[in-house]
Amino acid sequence: MRTFVLPVAAAAALLLAGCGGPSSSAPGATDATPAKASAITGTVSLDPPRILSGQARLDLSLVDMSVQPQVAIASKTIMPVGTLPLQFSLEFNPQQINPQDLYVVHATMEDGDRHFDTAIAYPVLTKGQPRSIAIQLHAEPTAGDKALAGFEALKGSIGGMKYTEGSAATETVSRGWQTFRDAKGDIRFIREREDAGDKGYTRTDFAYLDGKPWVVVQERLASSAARKPESVTRAGWDDQGHLILHRRLVAGANSTLGTDQAQALYSDAEAMLKQAGAGRK
């Protein structure tokens, strides 16, 4: 009888196959351990929507809220932001995640003097929270916004103030104004109207705080009979005289008021205050 001898390597391979070697698996088992999540994904939008400048910067961070001080596990900056909503992916090291801790995504955005933040927290990853979220940012009031809101509130209260009237005229322009004083006798608001005939009509409201120009809103119209202004200019200053409100609206398009134009309005407000203050109380 002839005997066949298998090579050692072949015999070993057959032995492993017959015994369910390392390539076999028990029922229900997988060949590899599932990979842990390593990124938070989602979208960022603005409520209400608005057009951003090319300088807008978005900052995202994944923060462990269960430790003190709070620790940023990962962070990311997007600049320029472009158009919102946008999709994002915030990568992190899964080995740094403690299943017992609470994690949230923080999102903030800066665009010039405008700051945007979230109204709520966005928990993620642990304790049944998702790893894909939809973030909404909201614009926070700027110093200029607050000044303009104060101006509108003051304007709404002038009906209860003591007021005086004045006027002046040249060959080409006629002007009239009303001066409103608070209970202490301080000038708080001046409403001026200037008619230059075929060169246009101007409505200017001056508001004052502590005896200094605070907010000026000026509307230019084609004529005194026109209902809609061709342009609206808004300027405002803080108590140190720094420009904090500088907006111009022309034909429905917003733009930033130039420094020289704002300074001219400030000078006009000072001159108007001096002229009105020289009149009777």
C-alpha positions in Angstrom: 0.0 0.0 0.0 1.2 3.5 -0.9 1.1 6.1 1.8 0.5 9.8 1.1 2.0 12.4 3.5 0.6 15.9 3.5 2.9 18.9 3.8 2.9 20.3 7.3 1.3 23.6 6.2 -1.5 21.9 4.4 -2.2 19.6 7.3 -2.4 22.5 9.7 -4.8 24.4 7.4 -7.1 21.4 7.2 -7.0 21.0 11.0 -8.0 24.6 11.6 -10.8 24.3 9.1 -12.2 21.2 10.7 -12.0 22.7 14.1 -13.6 26.1 13.3 -10.4 28.1 13.5 -10.0 31.8 14.1 -12.0 32.8 11.0 -15.2 31.2 12.3 -17.7 32.9 14.7 -20.4 31.9 17.0 -24.0 32.6 16.1 -24.8 36.3 16.5 -21.2 37.4 16.8 -19.5 40.0 14.5 -16.1 39.9 13.0 -15.1 43.4 14.3 -16.0 45.6 17.2 -18.3 48.4 16.0 -16.5 51.7 15.5 -17.4 54.5 18.0 -18.8 57.8 16.8 -16.1 60.3 16.2 -17.9 63.3 14.9 -20.9 65.5 15.7 -22.8 66.5 12.6 -25.7 68.8 11.8 -26.7 72.2 10.4 -26.5 75.8 11.6 -29.2 78.3 10.7 -30.2 81.8 11.6 -33.6 82.8 13.1 -34.7 85.1 11.5 -32.5 84.6 8.3 -30.2 87.4 7.3 -27.4 88.1 4.9 -23.9 87.9 6.4 -20.8 89.8 5.5 -17.7 88.1 4.2 -16.1 88.6 7.7 -18.6 86.4 9.6 -17.0 83.8 11.9 -18.7 80.7 13.3 -17.2 78.9 16.4 -18.3 75.4 17.4 -17.2 73.5 20.4 -18.0 70.2 22.1 -18.0 70.7 25.9 -18.1 68.4 28.9 -20.6 70.0 31.3 -20.0 67.5 34.1 -16.6 68.7 35.1 -15.5 71.9 36.6 -14.1 73.9 35.0 -15.9 72.8 31.9 -13.7 71.2 29.3 -13.9 71.7 25.5 -13.3 68.2 24.0 -13.2 69.6 20.4 -13.6 72.9 18.7 -13.8 74.3 15.1 -13.9 77.7 13.5 -15.5 78.4 10.1 -14.6 81.6 8.4 -16.0 83.0 6.2 -19.3 81.4 7.0 -21.0 82.2 3.7 -24.7 81.4 3.4 -26.7 79.8 6.2 -28.0 77.2 6.8 -24.7 75.3 6.5 -23.8 71.7 7.3 -20.9 71.0 9.7 -18.9 68.1 11.1 -17.2 68.5 14.5 -14.7 65.7 15.0 -13.6 64.5 18.4 -11.6 61.7 20.1 -14.1 59.1 21.3 -11.7 57.9 24.0 -12.3 61.2 25.8 -16.0 60.6 26.1 -17.3 59.4 29.5 -20.7 57.8 29.1 -21.7 59.2 32.5 -21.0 62.8 31.6 -23.2 65.4 29.9 -21.9 66.9 26.6 -23.3 69.9 24.7 -22.4 71.7 21.5 -21.8 75.4 21.9 -22.2 77.6 18.8 -21.5 81.4 18.5 -21.0 83.7 15.6 -19.5 87.2 15.1 -20.2 89.4 12.2 -18.8 92.9 12.7 -20.4 94.3 15.8 -23.1 91.8 15.7 -23.0 88.7 18.0 -25.1 85.6 17.5 -25.8 82.9 20.1 -28.1 80.0 20.8 -31.2 80.4 22.9 -31.0 76.8 24.2 -28.3 74.2 24.9 -27.8 71.3 22.5 -26.9 68.1 24.4 -25.3 65.3 22.4 -23.7 61.7 22.5 -24.5 60.4 26.0 -27.6 59.7 28.1 -29.6 59.0 24.9 -28.8 62.2 23.2 -28.2 62.3 19.4 -24.9 63.0 17.5 -26.7 64.9 14.7 -28.3 68.2 15.6 -29.9 71.3 14.0 -28.6 74.5 15.7 -30.4 77.8 15.5 -28.6 81.1 16.1 -30.2 84.3 17.2 -28.9 87.8 16.9 -28.2 89.6 20.1 -29.0 93.3 20.4 -26.0 95.5 19.7 -25.3 98.8 21.5 -26.7 100.5 18.4 -29.9 98.4 18.6 -30.4 99.4 22.2 -29.8 103.1 21.5 -32.4 102.9 18.6 -34.9 101.2 20.9 -34.4 103.9 23.5 -34.9 106.5 20.8 -38.2 105.0 19.8 -39.3 104.8 23.4 -38.4 108.5 23.9 -40.1 109.5 20.7 -43.3 107.8 21.9 -43.3 109.8 25.1 -42.8 113.3 23.7 -46.6 113.9 23.6 -46.5 114.4 27.4 -43.5 116.8 27.3 -43.6 120.6 27.3 -42.6 121.9 23.8 -41.7 125.1 22.0 -41.5 126.0 18.4 -39.1 127.8 16.2 -38.4 128.6 12.5 -35.9 130.2 10.2 -35.8 130.8 6.4 -33.5 131.8 3.6 -34.1 132.5 0.0 -33.9 128.7 -0.8 -34.7 126.9 2.4 -37.3 127.2 5.1 -37.0 125.4 8.4 -39.2 124.7 11.4 -38.6 122.8 14.6 -40.2 121.7 17.8 -38.2 121.3 21.0 -39.3 118.9 23.7 -38.2 119.2 27.3 -38.5 116.8 30.2 -39.8 117.6 33.7 -36.4 119.1 34.7 -36.5 121.4 31.7 -33.7 119.5 29.8 -34.0 119.2 26.0 -34.5 115.6 25.2 -35.9 115.7 21.6 -36.0 118.1 18.7 -38.1 117.5 15.6 -36.9 119.5 12.6 -38.4 119.9 9.1 -36.5 121.5 6.2 -38.1 122.3 2.9 -35.8 123.1 0.0 -38.4 123.2 -2.7 -37.5 121.2 -5.8 -34.3 120.2 -4.1 -36.1 118.0 -1.6 -37.6 117.8 1.9 -35.8 116.6 5.0 -37.3 115.3 8.3 -34.7 115.0 11.1 -35.3 113.8 14.7 -32.6 114.6 17.3 -32.6 112.8 20.6 -30.3 113.9 23.5 -29.1 112.2 26.6 -27.4 114.1 29.5 -27.2 117.2 27.3 -25.3 115.5 24.4 -26.4 114.1 21.0 -27.6 110.5 21.4 -29.5 109.4 18.3 -30.3 111.1 15.0 -32.7 109.7 12.5 -32.9 111.6 9.2 -35.3 111.0 6.3 -34.9 112.6 2.8 -37.9 112.9 0.5 -38.4 114.2 -3.0 -40.9 116.8 -1.7 -43.0 117.6 1.3 -45.9 115.8 -0.4 -43.9 112.5 -0.8 -45.0 109.6 1.4 -42.0 107.4 1.1 -38.4 108.6 1.9 -35.7 108.1 -0.6 -33.2 107.4 2.1 -33.2 106.9 5.9 -30.0 107.6 7.9 -29.6 106.5 11.6 -26.7 107.4 13.8 -26.1 107.0 17.5 -23.4 107.6 20.1 -22.7 106.2 23.6 -22.1 108.4 26.6 -18.4 108.8 25.6 -19.3 110.1 22.1 -18.3 106.8 20.4 -20.3 105.9 17.3 -22.4 102.8 18.0 -25.2 103.2 15.4 -24.3 103.8 11.8 -26.9 102.6 9.3 -28.2 104.0 6.0 -31.1 102.7 3.9 -31.3 103.8 0.3 -33.9 102.4 -2.1 -34.4 99.4 0.1 -30.7 98.5 0.4 -28.9 98.7 3.7 -25.4 100.0 4.0 -23.0 101.3 6.7 -23.0 105.0 7.4 -19.6 106.6 6.9 -17.7 108.1 9.8 -17.6 111.5 8.2 -21.4 111.5 7.5 -22.0 110.4 11.1 -19.8 113.2 12.4 -21.7 115.7 10.3 -24.9 114.6 11.9 -23.4 114.9 15.3 -22.4 118.4 14.6 -25.9 119.2 13.3 -27.3 117.8 16.5 -25.0 120.0 18.6 -25.9 123.1 16.5 -29.6 122.3 16.8 -29.3 121.9 20.5 -27.6 125.2 20.9 -30.1 127.0 18.7 -33.1 125.5 20.4 -31.6 126.0 23.8 -31.3 129.8 23.1 -35.0 130.0 22.6 -37.7 130.3 25.2 -38.5 127.5 27.6 
